[in-house]
Amino acid sequence: MNPNADTIAAIATPAGTGGVGIIRISGPEAFRIATRLSGISNPTPRKALFATFKNNHDQIIDSGLLLCFQTPASFTGEDVVELQGHGGHVVMQMLLKAVLQAGARLARPGEFSERAFLNDKIDLVQAEAIADVISGGSEQAVLASQRALQGEFSNHVNHILELLIQTRIWVESAIDFPEEEIDFLADEQLRQQMADLNQALKNTLAQTQTGVVLNQGINLAIIGKPNAGKSSLLNCLTKEDTAIISDVAGTTRDVIKEDIVIQGIPVRVIDTAGIHDTDNPIEQQGIDRALNVKAQADVVLHVIDGSDMPETLEQNNKEITIINKSDLLHAKAPDHAVVVSALNQTGLDALEQAIVSRVIKTALGDSTFTARARHIEQLKITQSHVDEAESQLQHNQGELSAEELRLAQHAMSEITGEFSSDDLLGRIFSSFCIGK
């Protein structure tokens, strides 16, 4: 614990009116401030005590529970106090003011989590996972964030770090004994260890990139010819009359966006203008936008009118073929297509499952980790150094290979915070809410 740390305080519950509001205090003066406000001397740690809270004029502000956690057995690793009172905005502000007047200062955003990291209670990945749990956009995102918070991602990163260190030791040992270097670096076991390290990095990068989907969701574009039923399908997915429906072809001329959740995954559904040949400049603008949306989308629903189904249908990894108006279908649909009727509300469960299976199937597994942009960036940097180290090893360049492995280890260690600049920590924790 940092002996020079001052005492911080903040409201830990969201703004608004509620049954309970919590003031959190952390630092060497936390217990003294608790005694000053409650009148309870030497409060028993980890025991909820009923208390009346007073300001510095001995006026009663509120009454509620007093909870104390003694260093180092607390979230921040310091003495921590929670004052649990009534959750009104004014009463919480009055209680916080009394705490500040008693000697605490207002905490910066994320400062409680930052102190937990600095006091080795959590690593940087776990600290970020706290914010991700709070802001999780889906059930699966929260579950994945909890896995990171419990240390699963950190353990995974540390396993790769151990492989890196072992490989570095092997290569640098060869440098220390140059008369044996060629044979030592050519050892098949070393090359296999380097290959295993590379594969572990690739697998982890795939898992973390999938985890991004859990938090940020996907863009799902609906494309097709005019009057294929794209807007009707949008309304089915959103369960609202989001788009105007008409038998007149070309009703949709612009892009329509709607946010939904499919099996716990955030999805932005984008309806587009019908794609066809036209001399109408306004329609052409809509078609150009539709093609642009298609190019940028994570998943594309290619909607085809069942009464006008072509003999052959192309298939690719990005598109899901949707045969709409199944009641008008006069030929067998291809096996890879999903047959629906937006009018009769049939086939929609199969459609949702197809979306999940196409892009997010691995994101629903228990091995997925939530990831931030910096995690993925550091993994990519690590991967590039390991690739170069492997290449130098092929040419028996021990010194160059060892240097690349050193840089790889440094990049990987920045994920958990073993090596972190003050600027990086400032950017990370300033994004947290106050009180965490």
ROFIVO-554366 format. One line per 10 residues: number of its first residue (from 1); their letters; for each residue x, y, z of C-alpha. Coordinates in steps of 0.02 Angstrom, whole numbers. Layout:
% residues N
NUM	a	X Y Z ~ ...
//
This chain:
% residues 436
1	mnpnadtiaa	0 0 0 ~ 62 175 -41 ~ 98 256 130 ~ 83 429 53 ~ -92 403 -18 ~ -224 524 39 ~ -404 480 75 ~ -530 486 -65 ~ -721 480 -69 ~ -859 474 -198
11	iatpagtggv	-1040 424 -222 ~ -1033 244 -282 ~ -1214 229 -339 ~ -1284 306 -499 ~ -1364 477 -501 ~ -1551 482 -471 ~ -1673 431 -337 ~ -1669 257 -262 ~ -1696 161 -103 ~ -1511 154 -58
21	giirisgpea	-1364 267 -96 ~ -1182 227 -53 ~ -1034 339 -13 ~ -866 250 -31 ~ -711 309 62 ~ -534 239 43 ~ -370 287 124 ~ -281 304 292 ~ -411 424 363 ~ -564 321 313
31	friatrlsgi	-597 247 485 ~ -572 414 573 ~ -695 497 454 ~ -820 357 485 ~ -807 385 672 ~ -826 573 649 ~ -988 555 551 ~ -1065 408 644 ~ -999 429 820 ~ -951 244 822
41	snptprkalf	-774 220 888 ~ -669 76 822 ~ -802 3 706 ~ -785 -185 683 ~ -720 -226 509 ~ -837 -324 395 ~ -985 -302 510 ~ -1137 -199 458 ~ -1177 -72 594 ~ -1330 39 602
51	atfknnhdqi	-1277 220 617 ~ -1339 399 613 ~ -1232 512 505 ~ -1202 693 557 ~ -1115 841 475 ~ -982 949 557 ~ -1120 1049 643 ~ -1186 889 724 ~ -1343 900 620 ~ -1417 731 572
61	idsglllcfq	-1404 707 384 ~ -1461 528 367 ~ -1461 357 447 ~ -1413 189 375 ~ -1274 59 377 ~ -1089 80 410 ~ -972 -50 334 ~ -785 -49 363 ~ -648 -151 277 ~ -474 -147 353
71	tpasftgedv	-315 -146 250 ~ -261 -253 161 ~ -425 -352 155 ~ -521 -227 49 ~ -553 -189 -134 ~ -420 -53 -144 ~ -300 -133 -21 ~ -323 18 94 ~ -444 52 237 ~ -614 65 153
81	velqghgghv	-780 128 223 ~ -952 124 146 ~ -1091 236 210 ~ -1257 164 151 ~ -1398 288 166 ~ -1556 336 73 ~ -1534 357 -113 ~ -1595 533 -141 ~ -1487 653 -241 ~ -1487 793 -112
91	vmqmllkavl	-1456 682 40 ~ -1312 594 -49 ~ -1232 761 -93 ~ -1252 819 88 ~ -1172 659 152 ~ -1028 672 28 ~ -1000 853 78 ~ -986 801 260 ~ -859 667 215 ~ -754 793 117
101	qagarlarpg	-763 919 260 ~ -701 783 378 ~ -539 765 279 ~ -565 666 119 ~ -551 731 -58 ~ -663 693 -205 ~ -601 541 -301 ~ -558 552 -485 ~ -650 438 -607 ~ -585 261 -584
111	efseraflnd	-471 306 -439 ~ -534 167 -325 ~ -495 37 -459 ~ -329 123 -494 ~ -280 106 -311 ~ -331 -77 -315 ~ -213 -100 -463 ~ -70 -1 -384 ~ -89 -101 -223 ~ -80 -267 -318
121	kidlvqaeai	-259 -317 -279 ~ -300 -334 -464 ~ -204 -322 -626 ~ -242 -203 -768 ~ -352 -327 -862 ~ -458 -356 -708 ~ -472 -170 -677 ~ -536 -143 -854 ~ -654 -290 -833 ~ -739 -198 -689
131	advisggseq	-787 -57 -807 ~ -839 -184 -939 ~ -954 -274 -816 ~ -1038 -108 -777 ~ -1057 -56 -959 ~ -1089 -229 -1032 ~ -1212 -216 -1176 ~ -1275 -395 -1165 ~ -1287 -544 -1048 ~ -1146 -631 -1141
141	avlasqralq	-1038 -476 -1127 ~ -1062 -470 -939 ~ -1020 -656 -921 ~ -863 -635 -1026 ~ -813 -481 -925 ~ -836 -579 -765 ~ -719 -713 -831 ~ -589 -577 -858 ~ -625 -503 -686 ~ -597 -672 -604
151	gefsnhvnhi	-426 -680 -685 ~ -454 -804 -828 ~ -388 -687 -963 ~ -242 -636 -853 ~ -197 -819 -824 ~ -205 -846 -1012 ~ -90 -698 -1043 ~ 30 -754 -906 ~ 38 -928 -984 ~ 93 -851 -1149
161	lelliqtriw	217 -741 -1055 ~ 291 -897 -976 ~ 312 -976 -1149 ~ 395 -816 -1207 ~ 515 -814 -1060 ~ 562 -997 -1082 ~ 596 -968 -1267 ~ 700 -813 -1227 ~ 803 -912 -1100 ~ 836 -1046 -1230
171	vesaidfpee	891 -924 -1366 ~ 994 -814 -1250 ~ 1082 -967 -1180 ~ 1139 -1004 -1357 ~ 1210 -828 -1368 ~ 1308 -855 -1207 ~ 1390 -1009 -1283 ~ 1429 -956 -1462 ~ 1532 -1110 -1500 ~ 1370 -1211 -1483
181	eidfladeql	1252 -1080 -1555 ~ 1216 -1157 -1725 ~ 1172 -1328 -1657 ~ 1079 -1254 -1510 ~ 971 -1139 -1615 ~ 937 -1277 -1740 ~ 864 -1390 -1606 ~ 696 -1455 -1664 ~ 622 -1438 -1489 ~ 660 -1250 -1490
191	rqqmadlnqa	577 -1230 -1659 ~ 424 -1324 -1598 ~ 417 -1215 -1443 ~ 423 -1061 -1553 ~ 282 -1132 -1660 ~ 178 -1171 -1505 ~ 204 -992 -1443 ~ 148 -923 -1611 ~ -7 -1031 -1613 ~ -53 -984 -1435
201	lkntlaqtqt	-45 -801 -1485 ~ -154 -829 -1638 ~ -284 -922 -1535 ~ -288 -786 -1402 ~ -304 -649 -1532 ~ -452 -741 -1609 ~ -535 -758 -1438 ~ -512 -575 -1393 ~ -570 -513 -1563 ~ -727 -617 -1541
211	gvvlnqginl	-749 -540 -1369 ~ -759 -367 -1449 ~ -920 -425 -1532 ~ -997 -455 -1361 ~ -973 -275 -1308 ~ -988 -180 -1470 ~ -1106 -295 -1565 ~ -1116 -316 -1754 ~ -1184 -222 -1902 ~ -1314 -324 -1995
221	aiigkpnagk	-1362 -261 -2168 ~ -1522 -313 -2258 ~ -1500 -305 -2447 ~ -1595 -368 -2598 ~ -1701 -317 -2746 ~ -1849 -198 -2726 ~ -2006 -275 -2650 ~ -1914 -431 -2588 ~ -1980 -396 -2413 ~ -1827 -316 -2335
231	ssllncltke	-1924 -187 -2235 ~ -2048 -318 -2177 ~ -1903 -423 -2116 ~ -1832 -272 -2024 ~ -1998 -249 -1935 ~ -1998 -434 -1888 ~ -1825 -421 -1812 ~ -1860 -259 -1718 ~ -2038 -315 -1673 ~ -2096 -139 -1715
241	dtaiisdvag	-2161 -44 -1866 ~ -1988 28 -1896 ~ -2000 40 -2085 ~ -2144 86 -2200 ~ -2211 -66 -2292 ~ -2293 -55 -2463 ~ -2325 -164 -2615 ~ -2248 -24 -2717 ~ -2068 -67 -2761 ~ -1935 56 -2704
251	ttrdvikedi	-2023 119 -2546 ~ -1857 121 -2452 ~ -1738 245 -2531 ~ -1623 280 -2385 ~ -1536 182 -2248 ~ -1639 139 -2094 ~ -1547 86 -1935 ~ -1615 4 -1779 ~ -1527 -71 -1627 ~ -1588 -239 -1561
261	viqgipvrvi	-1520 -386 -1461 ~ -1516 -562 -1533 ~ -1481 -701 -1407 ~ -1391 -579 -1293 ~ -1285 -500 -1431 ~ -1305 -315 -1480 ~ -1350 -300 -1663 ~ -1374 -145 -1769 ~ -1495 -192 -1909 ~ -1481 -85 -2066
271	dtagihdtdn	-1617 -88 -2199 ~ -1565 -26 -2370 ~ -1640 26 -2534 ~ -1679 -109 -2662 ~ -1531 -144 -2776 ~ -1579 -136 -2961 ~ -1541 -44 -3122 ~ -1618 129 -3126 ~ -1605 296 -3214 ~ -1680 388 -3065
281	pieqqgidra	-1539 487 -2982 ~ -1623 485 -2811 ~ -1647 296 -2817 ~ -1466 277 -2875 ~ -1405 372 -2722 ~ -1501 250 -2612 ~ -1428 101 -2706 ~ -1251 172 -2688 ~ -1278 189 -2501 ~ -1345 11 -2493
291	lnvkaqadvv	-1189 -56 -2578 ~ -1080 42 -2458 ~ -1174 -27 -2308 ~ -1157 -202 -2379 ~ -969 -182 -2396 ~ -948 -122 -2215 ~ -1070 -240 -2130 ~ -1015 -387 -2022 ~ -1161 -494 -2083 ~ -1271 -471 -2236
301	lhvidgsdmp	-1447 -539 -2252 ~ -1477 -560 -2439 ~ -1666 -563 -2454 ~ -1742 -648 -2606 ~ -1925 -650 -2657 ~ -1983 -830 -2646 ~ -2097 -807 -2796 ~ -1948 -755 -2902 ~ -1808 -865 -2839 ~ -1664 -886 -2963
311	etleqnnkei	-1606 -1059 -3012 ~ -1434 -1035 -2934 ~ -1388 -938 -2779 ~ -1211 -889 -2732 ~ -1151 -913 -2553 ~ -1010 -830 -2457 ~ -952 -819 -2277 ~ -1023 -646 -2249 ~ -1197 -668 -2322 ~ -1347 -766 -2262
321	tiinksdllh	-1470 -804 -2401 ~ -1650 -771 -2348 ~ -1793 -838 -2452 ~ -1941 -729 -2403 ~ -2125 -754 -2447 ~ -2111 -941 -2416 ~ -2297 -960 -2453 ~ -2260 -911 -2634 ~ -2110 -1026 -2653 ~ -2136 -1152 -2795
331	akapdhavvv	-1964 -1236 -2794 ~ -1852 -1313 -2662 ~ -1741 -1185 -2578 ~ -1554 -1225 -2571 ~ -1494 -1305 -2409 ~ -1389 -1155 -2360 ~ -1537 -1034 -2369 ~ -1656 -987 -2227 ~ -1838 -991 -2279 ~ -1952 -864 -2193
341	salnqtglda	-2116 -775 -2213 ~ -2109 -599 -2143 ~ -2296 -585 -2175 ~ -2341 -742 -2078 ~ -2200 -725 -1950 ~ -2127 -897 -1986 ~ -1945 -951 -1993 ~ -1887 -806 -1884 ~ -1811 -917 -1748 ~ -1708 -1007 -1881
351	leqaivsrvi	-1654 -838 -1949 ~ -1593 -778 -1779 ~ -1499 -941 -1753 ~ -1418 -924 -1924 ~ -1356 -750 -1879 ~ -1281 -812 -1716 ~ -1205 -966 -1797 ~ -1129 -868 -1941 ~ -1032 -736 -1846 ~ -1048 -751 -1659
361	ktalgdstft	-1047 -937 -1625 ~ -876 -935 -1543 ~ -923 -780 -1444 ~ -1053 -882 -1351 ~ -924 -1005 -1284 ~ -848 -1006 -1111 ~ -674 -974 -1180 ~ -711 -799 -1247 ~ -632 -649 -1162 ~ -690 -471 -1169
371	ararhieqlk	-560 -366 -1253 ~ -519 -185 -1275 ~ -433 -106 -1423 ~ -270 -94 -1328 ~ -272 -282 -1287 ~ -290 -326 -1469 ~ -159 -199 -1520 ~ -33 -269 -1394 ~ -70 -447 -1450 ~ -40 -397 -1632
381	itqshvdeae	124 -311 -1585 ~ 177 -466 -1488 ~ 130 -576 -1635 ~ 234 -471 -1756 ~ 388 -483 -1643 ~ 367 -671 -1621 ~ 349 -692 -1810 ~ 510 -595 -1836 ~ 598 -694 -1698 ~ 546 -855 -1783
391	sqlqhnqgel	610 -790 -1950 ~ 778 -740 -1874 ~ 790 -910 -1792 ~ 774 -992 -1962 ~ 931 -898 -2013 ~ 1022 -940 -1849 ~ 1024 -756 -1799 ~ 1018 -784 -1611 ~ 1047 -604 -1556 ~ 911 -535 -1669
401	saeelrlaqh	789 -672 -1621 ~ 821 -640 -1435 ~ 791 -453 -1457 ~ 625 -484 -1546 ~ 571 -600 -1405 ~ 619 -466 -1277 ~ 509 -340 -1368 ~ 370 -468 -1379 ~ 377 -497 -1191 ~ 371 -311 -1157
411	amseitgefs	219 -288 -1271 ~ 128 -435 -1192 ~ 165 -375 -1016 ~ 78 -210 -1051 ~ -88 -303 -1060 ~ -88 -348 -875 ~ 6 -192 -824 ~ 172 -269 -775 ~ 250 -135 -885 ~ 139 19 -898
421	sddllgrifs	174 202 -922 ~ 87 330 -813 ~ 7 401 -970 ~ -71 233 -1012 ~ -140 214 -836 ~ -211 389 -842 ~ -303 354 -1005 ~ -374 190 -943 ~ -438 242 -772 ~ -504 411 -828
431	sfcigk	-633 318 -932 ~ -708 237 -777 ~ -858 308 -685 ~ -832 403 -522 ~ -845 287 -372 ~ -760 139 -457
//
